[in-house]
Amino acid sequence: MFRIIFTLSPINFSGGKYKRILFFHSRKTGGTSLNYMFASHFGDSSYIMKEINNYSKRYRVFHNKYIVQGSNISLLKQGNYHYGCTHFPSWKIHEPRDSFTITIFRDPIERIVSHYNYIKGKIERGENEDWLVKERPLLGDSLTNFIDNLPPEKLLNQLYNFSENYNLNEAVERIRSLNLILTLENLSEGILDINNMLGIDLKIMKKNMSKTSYRASYKEIRYLKDKLGKEIDLFNRLNISFNKKCICWDWAFNFFLVFKRG
C-alpha cells in the first residue's frame, strides 16, 4: 500500500523567513474573520472555510497552491501547511521554529458577553449545530448563570490557551514568544501589520458576529470582573491597558498592542 505525502510548495512569507502561519484562536475574539481573510487571500474563502471543518479530511484543505490546516494537533505539529488555525491551546502544539505565530486578544468582559450573546442568539433562532447542542445547557436563565456554568477553560480561554494550569508567568512567556499579538478592538490596524510583516495583502472582512445584543448590567460587570480576575491580571502583566467608555452599562474598549519578535 502506498501513502501519498503532500509537501509544501515553495511559498514563503516575509522574504522566506517563515514557511507557515499559525493562528491560535480564542473564541469570540474575531478569529473567524481573520480565518476568512486568509482564506480569501488563498482563493475561494467559502470553500476553504467549509472544508476546514471536515473531520473526514482531517481538517485539511488543498486549494490552488496552498494547504490550509484546521484543528488537528498532529498535523499542526508537523507543519506541512501554509496557514494553520486552531482552538487548541498553544501548549499542545509546539509548532516548527520557522512559523509565524499570531493570536488575537479581546477585553475579557466583552468576550464573555459576546459569547453569551452568540449562543443565546443561535438558540433563539432555532439553530442546532453539534457544538451548540453541547453548549446550550451552559446558557442558563441569565448572564450570571452562564458565567457560573462555564468551565474554567472556556471562562478564562485567553489565559488557558497559553497555560494549562492558568499560570500567569507561563502564559506571559508563551505569549511574548509569539510573532504578533492583535486585539479585536483595532483589528483593522492589526491587519496592516500582518500585511507589512508578511508581504501579503489581506482584505478586511467581518464574520461570525453576534446578532443578539444583550447588554450587561453594572452588577453583572462587577461579577464578571471578579470571575475574570486572573485573565485581567494577565493583560496587566503584558502592559495592555484598557481605555473604557461606559455607554448604558455597555463597555466600549479601545486598545491596540502589537508585540513583535526578532
N, C-alpha and C positions, 0 to 999 in steps of 0.2 A: 504494500500500500504506500502510495506517495502522498506526502503532505506538502501543500503549496505554502510557501512562506513569502509574504509580501514585505518588501523593503522600501524604505523612504526614497522617493525621488529627490534629486539634488536641489531642494528648495531650502534656502537658508534665510534666516531673519537677521537684521542688523549687520549686514555685511558678512554673513557667515558665522557670526559669533554664537548664534543659537540655532539648533536644529528643530526645536519644537517649542510650542507654547502650552503651558499647563495652568488652568484656571481652577482655583479652589473656591467653590461656590457655597456660601452660606445662604440659607433660604431667605427670600424676601429682601434681598439687597440689590436687586437689579441685575442679577446674574443671567437670567433668561434673555434679557435684552442684549447683553454682551455676547452670549452664545449666538443669537440671531445675527448680530453684526459680523462676527467672524464667519458664520455660515454663508451669509450673503457675499462676503468677500471671496469665499471659495467657490461660489456658484449658486445653486438652487437652494435657498435657505429653507423653504418649506419641506423639500425632500430630505435634506440633511437632518433637520430637527425632528422629523417623523422617524427616520431610520435609526437615529442615535438612541432611541428608547426601545429598540427592538432587541429583546432578550435573546432570540434565536440567532441573531447575528453578533452576539457578544458586545452589543452597544457600539459597534464599529461601522463606519461609513466610508466607502471608497467613492469619491466623486471628483470628476475631472482628474487632475493630477494630485489630489490631496487625500490624506487619510485623517478622518476626524474620529476621536475616541471618546466614548462616554464612560460611565462608571463601572469599569471592570478593573479591579485592583491589579491583577497580574499583568494585563496588557498596558495599563498606565505605567507600571514599574518598568516594563520592557522598553518603553519609549519609542515604539515604532509608529509614530503618528506625527502629524504637523500641528494639530490642535487637540488638546485634551481638556475635558471639563468634568468635574465630579463633585458630588455632595459628600463623598467620603472624606474624612479628616486627613489633614496633611501628614500626620504621623503614621498613617497606614501605607503611604505611597512610596516615599524615598525615591523620587524621580531621578533620572540621569542628570549628571552635572551640567551638560550643555542645554538645559531647559530654561526658558524664560517664564518665570512664575509670577502669577497675578492673583490678587484677591480684591474683593470689594467689601467695604465695611459700611454699616448704617448705624445711626443712633439706636442703641438698644431698645429704648422705649418705642420709638417709631416702628422698629422692625416687628416687635411683638404685636402691636396694634394692627399693623398691616397684615400679619399672619392671621390674626383673628378675623379681620375683615375678609380676607381671601377665602378662608374656609366657610365662613358664615354666608358669604355671597353665593358660593357654589352650591351649598346645601339649599339655600332659598330658591335657587334656580332649578333644583331637581337633578343636578348632576350626580353621577355615581361612579367616578373613576375609582380604580382599585385602591389607590393611596388614600382617597377621600373617605372611603368606607372605613378604613382603619383609623383615620384621624377624627372622624365625626364625633365619637364619644368624648374627645378632648374638649369640644366646644362648650359643653355645659349650658347653663342658662344665662351666663353673663361673662364679661371680660375677666372678672375676678376668678370665676370658676375655671375659665380657660387657662389662666396663669397658674392656678393651683394644680391643674390636671397635666400640664406639660411636663414631661420628664426632663431632667437637667440638661441632657444633650440637645434638646430642642429649645428649651428656655434660654440657655447660655450657649447657643450654637456657634456664635462667633469666637468664643473662648474655647469651646470644646474642639473645634476644628484644628486648633493648634496646641492643645494639651489634653491628653486622655484623662488626666487627673485634675483638670482645671487649675493647674499650677501656673501662676502668673509669670514667674521667671522663665519657665519653659516656653510659654506662649509668646512672650516678648522676644525671646531668642529666635524662635521659629519665624515669627512674623518679620523680624528685621533681616532675615536671610532671604526674603522674597525680593524679586526684582522690582516689583511695582505694586503699590497699595493705592487703591482708589476709594472714593466714597460715592455713594449713590447721590448724595445731595448736589454734587458737582461732577456728575459722570461725564457730561459733555466735554468739560475741560480735560478730564482724565483720558478720554478717547484721543484727544490731540496728543497727549503724552505717549500713548501707545503707538500712534502713527509715526511720531517723530523718532521714537526709540527703536522701532522695528522696521521702519521704512515701508509701511503699508498704508492703505487708505480706507480705513473703516468709516462707514456712514452711520450717523446717529439713528437708532431705532428704539422704540419703546414697546415692550411686550409684557404680557402676563401681569398687567396692572390690576389691582383690586377694584372691583366695581361697586362694592359696598363701602360706605364711608362713615362708619361709627366713630364718634369722637370720644376719646376717654375723658372722664371727669377728673377734676383735681384730685379727688380721693383715690381714684384708680391709678393716676400717675404717681402719686406718692407710694402706693402699694407696689407698683412696678419698679420704682427706684430702689425700694428695699430688696425686692427679689432679684434684681439685676445688678446688685452692688459689685459683685466680682468682675462682671464684664465692664461696668463703668470704670472700675479701678484699672482694668487693662488699658482702656483708652487713655486714662490719665497717665499711666506709665509710658505710653507711647507718645505722650505730649500732643494728643489730639484734643483740641478744645472745641466745645460745642457752644455756638452762639445761638441763644434761644429767643424766640419771639412767641409770646402767648397770644393765640387767636381763638377765642371761645374754648379755652382749655385744650386746644389742639396745638401741639408744638410744631413749629416750623424750624428746621435746623439748617444752618448754612455753614458748612465747613469743608475744607479740602486739604488733603495732605498726601503727598507722594514721597515714599522712601525709595531711593534708587541705590542699587548695589553696584559696586565696581566703578 
